[in-house]
Amino acid sequence: MKRYYIKIIWGPHGQNGYPWSKPSNFKNVIGFNKKSYAERFLDSYEFLLYESGKKEKGGVGAKSIYAYGVPKEAQYPSGDKNFPFGVSVFLKKKIDPLNSISLPIIRKIIKRKNIQAHGGLIEVNEWQFNRLHNLIKQSN
């Protein structure tokens, strides 16, 4: 069965670099605090990245979906002591988070008011994924 996820990450990473703005040898790695979350994400067919509004180092996130991609392989350790279980990813497309799929549109499509989730993973069905995915594909 194909699994699709929306992965929530703290902002404002989307504007400053992916997924963390600090220099690292572990570029394009999404970190998790539990191995089970990393394994679940690794098992996904494709994913969407959502930048939360939570602050990190003085910035505020865009609260939008701004990228999609595919997981590649486990990356332990991830390079981040708080999120040591990583998954390297390949981003197929990334757009400016400030001009991407906003929270009201996401809520309407996934029919979910609260988009917080354990491990930052929200599983969506194929129809929901395709709707959001097509909106990103059409964006510049």
BALOBA-1460 file (C-alpha; in Angstrom, 3 decimals):
// residues 140
<rec num="1" residu="m" x="0.000" y="0.000" z="0.000"/>
<rec num="2" residu="k" x="1.318" y="3.436" z="-0.912"/>
<rec num="3" residu="r" x="1.649" y="5.813" z="2.034"/>
<rec num="4" residu="y" x="1.747" y="9.577" z="1.758"/>
<rec num="5" residu="y" x="2.706" y="12.026" z="4.475"/>
<rec num="6" residu="i" x="2.828" y="15.692" z="5.216"/>
<rec num="7" residu="k" x="6.028" y="16.229" z="7.217"/>
<rec num="8" residu="i" x="5.930" y="19.231" z="9.524"/>
<rec num="9" residu="i" x="9.181" y="21.105" z="10.118"/>
<rec num="10" residu="w" x="9.863" y="24.257" z="12.098"/>
<rec num="11" residu="g" x="10.134" y="27.531" z="10.236"/>
<rec num="12" residu="p" x="11.754" y="29.522" z="8.837"/>
<rec num="13" residu="h" x="13.897" y="26.803" z="7.327"/>
<rec num="14" residu="g" x="12.063" y="26.944" z="4.030"/>
<rec num="15" residu="q" x="13.381" y="30.422" z="3.382"/>
<rec num="16" residu="n" x="16.893" y="29.910" z="4.761"/>
<rec num="17" residu="g" x="17.887" y="26.489" z="3.556"/>
<rec num="18" residu="y" x="16.737" y="22.930" z="3.676"/>
<rec num="19" residu="p" x="16.061" y="21.485" z="6.128"/>
<rec num="20" residu="w" x="18.401" y="23.314" z="8.522"/>
<rec num="21" residu="s" x="20.199" y="26.531" z="7.689"/>
<rec num="22" residu="k" x="23.361" y="25.653" z="9.591"/>
<rec num="23" residu="p" x="26.223" y="24.146" z="7.573"/>
<rec num="24" residu="s" x="26.249" y="20.371" z="7.712"/>
<rec num="25" residu="n" x="27.507" y="17.323" z="5.919"/>
<rec num="26" residu="f" x="23.990" y="15.952" z="6.278"/>
<rec num="27" residu="k" x="22.175" y="18.107" z="3.728"/>
<rec num="28" residu="n" x="18.656" y="17.063" z="2.747"/>
<rec num="29" residu="v" x="18.126" y="15.004" z="5.872"/>
<rec num="30" residu="i" x="14.915" y="15.233" z="7.854"/>
<rec num="31" residu="g" x="15.511" y="14.436" z="11.514"/>
<rec num="32" residu="f" x="13.195" y="12.658" z="13.933"/>
<rec num="33" residu="n" x="13.381" y="12.240" z="17.696"/>
<rec num="34" residu="k" x="12.265" y="8.581" z="17.527"/>
<rec num="35" residu="k" x="13.454" y="5.831" z="15.253"/>
<rec num="36" residu="s" x="9.868" y="4.599" z="14.714"/>
<rec num="37" residu="y" x="8.891" y="7.965" z="13.184"/>
<rec num="38" residu="a" x="11.903" y="7.886" z="10.869"/>
<rec num="39" residu="e" x="11.064" y="4.336" z="9.781"/>
<rec num="40" residu="r" x="7.419" y="5.220" z="9.129"/>
<rec num="41" residu="f" x="8.494" y="8.228" z="7.042"/>
<rec num="42" residu="l" x="11.071" y="6.139" z="5.175"/>
<rec num="43" residu="d" x="8.274" y="3.734" z="4.253"/>
<rec num="44" residu="s" x="6.292" y="6.501" z="2.508"/>
<rec num="45" residu="y" x="5.877" y="6.638" z="-1.240"/>
<rec num="46" residu="e" x="6.088" y="10.438" z="-1.430"/>
<rec num="47" residu="f" x="5.772" y="13.333" z="1.008"/>
<rec num="48" residu="l" x="4.937" y="17.014" z="1.250"/>
<rec num="49" residu="l" x="6.859" y="19.450" z="3.472"/>
<rec num="50" residu="y" x="4.906" y="21.820" z="5.675"/>
<rec num="51" residu="e" x="6.651" y="24.726" z="7.370"/>
<rec num="52" residu="s" x="5.047" y="25.367" z="10.749"/>
<rec num="53" residu="g" x="4.678" y="28.766" z="12.333"/>
<rec num="54" residu="k" x="6.864" y="27.737" z="15.250"/>
<rec num="55" residu="k" x="9.872" y="29.945" z="15.776"/>
<rec num="56" residu="e" x="13.439" y="28.808" z="15.454"/>
<rec num="57" residu="k" x="16.192" y="31.327" z="16.109"/>
<rec num="58" residu="g" x="14.099" y="34.458" z="15.768"/>
<rec num="59" residu="g" x="11.984" y="33.662" z="12.755"/>
<rec num="60" residu="v" x="8.386" y="32.680" z="12.232"/>
<rec num="61" residu="g" x="7.407" y="29.987" z="9.764"/>
<rec num="62" residu="a" x="5.063" y="30.463" z="6.814"/>
<rec num="63" residu="k" x="2.452" y="27.833" z="7.812"/>
<rec num="64" residu="s" x="2.408" y="26.380" z="4.327"/>
<rec num="65" residu="i" x="3.315" y="23.366" z="2.215"/>
<rec num="66" residu="y" x="6.258" y="24.356" z="0.055"/>
<rec num="67" residu="a" x="7.938" y="21.197" z="-1.246"/>
<rec num="68" residu="y" x="7.441" y="17.580" z="-2.200"/>
<rec num="69" residu="g" x="9.819" y="14.698" z="-2.583"/>
<rec num="70" residu="v" x="10.693" y="11.089" z="-1.898"/>
<rec num="71" residu="p" x="12.570" y="9.485" z="0.990"/>
<rec num="72" residu="k" x="15.867" y="7.837" z="0.059"/>
<rec num="73" residu="e" x="17.547" y="6.100" z="2.997"/>
<rec num="74" residu="a" x="18.066" y="6.071" z="6.741"/>
<rec num="75" residu="q" x="20.732" y="8.501" z="7.912"/>
<rec num="76" residu="y" x="21.713" y="7.683" z="11.503"/>
<rec num="77" residu="p" x="22.904" y="9.831" z="13.111"/>
<rec num="78" residu="s" x="21.180" y="12.746" z="11.411"/>
<rec num="79" residu="g" x="23.667" y="15.379" z="12.544"/>
<rec num="80" residu="d" x="21.237" y="16.905" z="15.042"/>
<rec num="81" residu="k" x="21.432" y="15.784" z="18.688"/>
<rec num="82" residu="n" x="17.726" y="16.551" z="19.293"/>
<rec num="83" residu="f" x="16.585" y="14.684" z="16.182"/>
<rec num="84" residu="p" x="19.176" y="11.889" z="15.796"/>
<rec num="85" residu="f" x="17.159" y="9.593" z="13.532"/>
<rec num="86" residu="g" x="17.306" y="10.993" z="10.030"/>
<rec num="87" residu="v" x="16.030" y="10.138" z="6.598"/>
<rec num="88" residu="s" x="17.828" y="11.505" z="3.566"/>
<rec num="89" residu="v" x="15.399" y="12.805" z="0.973"/>
<rec num="90" residu="f" x="15.274" y="13.936" z="-2.612"/>
<rec num="91" residu="l" x="13.167" y="17.048" z="-3.166"/>
<rec num="92" residu="k" x="11.457" y="17.015" z="-6.536"/>
<rec num="93" residu="k" x="10.240" y="20.600" z="-6.216"/>
<rec num="94" residu="k" x="10.577" y="23.415" z="-3.705"/>
<rec num="95" residu="i" x="8.878" y="26.807" z="-3.884"/>
<rec num="96" residu="d" x="8.994" y="29.917" z="-1.727"/>
<rec num="97" residu="p" x="7.057" y="29.061" z="1.474"/>
<rec num="98" residu="l" x="5.589" y="32.556" z="1.552"/>
<rec num="99" residu="n" x="3.939" y="31.959" z="-1.847"/>
<rec num="100" residu="s" x="2.890" y="28.347" z="-1.461"/>
<rec num="101" residu="i" x="-0.080" y="26.288" z="-0.222"/>
<rec num="102" residu="s" x="-1.517" y="28.113" z="2.783"/>
<rec num="103" residu="l" x="-2.953" y="26.567" z="5.929"/>
<rec num="104" residu="p" x="-6.634" y="27.316" z="5.086"/>
<rec num="105" residu="i" x="-6.289" y="25.483" z="1.751"/>
<rec num="106" residu="i" x="-4.523" y="22.547" z="3.435"/>
<rec num="107" residu="r" x="-7.259" y="22.282" z="6.079"/>
<rec num="108" residu="k" x="-9.951" y="22.311" z="3.404"/>
<rec num="109" residu="i" x="-8.302" y="19.508" z="1.405"/>
<rec num="110" residu="i" x="-7.284" y="17.208" z="4.263"/>
<rec num="111" residu="k" x="-10.434" y="18.010" z="6.277"/>
<rec num="112" residu="r" x="-8.497" y="18.420" z="9.473"/>
<rec num="113" residu="k" x="-8.419" y="21.550" z="11.615"/>
<rec num="114" residu="n" x="-5.435" y="20.618" z="13.794"/>
<rec num="115" residu="i" x="-2.353" y="19.744" z="11.802"/>
<rec num="116" residu="q" x="-0.062" y="18.931" z="14.708"/>
<rec num="117" residu="a" x="1.089" y="15.322" z="14.870"/>
<rec num="118" residu="h" x="3.453" y="13.052" z="16.770"/>
<rec num="119" residu="g" x="6.753" y="12.918" z="14.948"/>
<rec num="120" residu="g" x="5.548" y="15.736" z="12.732"/>
<rec num="121" residu="l" x="3.892" y="13.243" z="10.377"/>
<rec num="122" residu="i" x="0.360" y="13.506" z="9.066"/>
<rec num="123" residu="e" x="-0.724" y="10.611" z="6.897"/>
<rec num="124" residu="v" x="-2.961" y="11.644" z="3.994"/>
<rec num="125" residu="n" x="-4.714" y="9.528" z="1.428"/>
<rec num="126" residu="e" x="-3.694" y="9.425" z="-2.218"/>
<rec num="127" residu="w" x="-6.468" y="11.792" z="-3.342"/>
<rec num="128" residu="q" x="-5.501" y="14.418" z="-0.711"/>
<rec num="129" residu="f" x="-1.828" y="14.071" z="-1.585"/>
<rec num="130" residu="n" x="-2.503" y="14.465" z="-5.303"/>
<rec num="131" residu="r" x="-4.609" y="17.607" z="-4.767"/>
<rec num="132" residu="l" x="-1.855" y="19.282" z="-2.726"/>
<rec num="133" residu="h" x="0.899" y="17.927" z="-4.972"/>
<rec num="134" residu="n" x="-0.785" y="19.377" z="-8.077"/>
<rec num="135" residu="l" x="-1.047" y="22.806" z="-6.438"/>
<rec num="136" residu="i" x="2.727" y="22.818" z="-5.881"/>
<rec num="137" residu="k" x="3.435" y="21.558" z="-9.388"/>
<rec num="138" residu="q" x="1.458" y="24.472" z="-10.819"/>
<rec num="139" residu="s" x="3.312" y="27.043" z="-8.704"/>
<rec num="140" residu="n" x="6.504" y="28.882" z="-9.602"/>
